Amino acid sequence: VTIDVDFPKGELSDEQREAIRTLIHQESKHRLYNGL
């Protein structure tokens, strides 16, 4: 699964990283289910 994410310039805080990780995880599951 390939997902393009536009990361803001500079360092991300741990909270921002976790939020992005959660979004990517949810999106990946959603796409996998739709592909079955």
C-alpha positions as CSV (number, residue, x, y, z in Angstrom):
1,V,0.0,0.0,0.0
2,T,1.5,3.3,-1.1
3,I,0.3,6.5,0.6
4,D,1.6,10.0,-0.3
5,V,1.8,12.2,2.8
6,D,2.8,15.8,2.6
7,F,4.9,16.3,5.7
8,P,5.3,19.8,7.0
9,K,8.8,21.2,7.0
10,G,10.6,20.9,10.3
11,E,10.4,18.4,13.1
12,L,7.1,16.7,14.0
13,S,6.2,16.4,17.6
14,D,5.4,12.9,19.0
15,E,1.7,13.7,19.0
16,Q,1.8,14.7,15.3
17,R,3.7,11.6,14.4
18,E,1.2,9.4,16.3
19,A,-1.7,11.2,14.6
20,I,-0.2,10.6,11.2
21,R,0.5,7.0,12.0
22,T,-3.1,6.4,13.1
23,L,-4.4,8.1,9.9
24,I,-2.2,6.0,7.7
25,H,-3.1,2.8,9.6
26,Q,-6.9,3.5,9.2
27,E,-6.5,4.5,5.5
28,S,-4.5,1.3,4.8
29,K,-7.2,-0.9,6.4
30,H,-9.9,0.9,4.5
31,R,-8.2,0.4,1.2
32,L,-7.4,-3.2,1.9
33,Y,-11.1,-4.0,2.7
34,N,-12.2,-2.2,-0.5
35,G,-9.8,-4.2,-2.5
36,L,-11.1,-7.6,-1.5
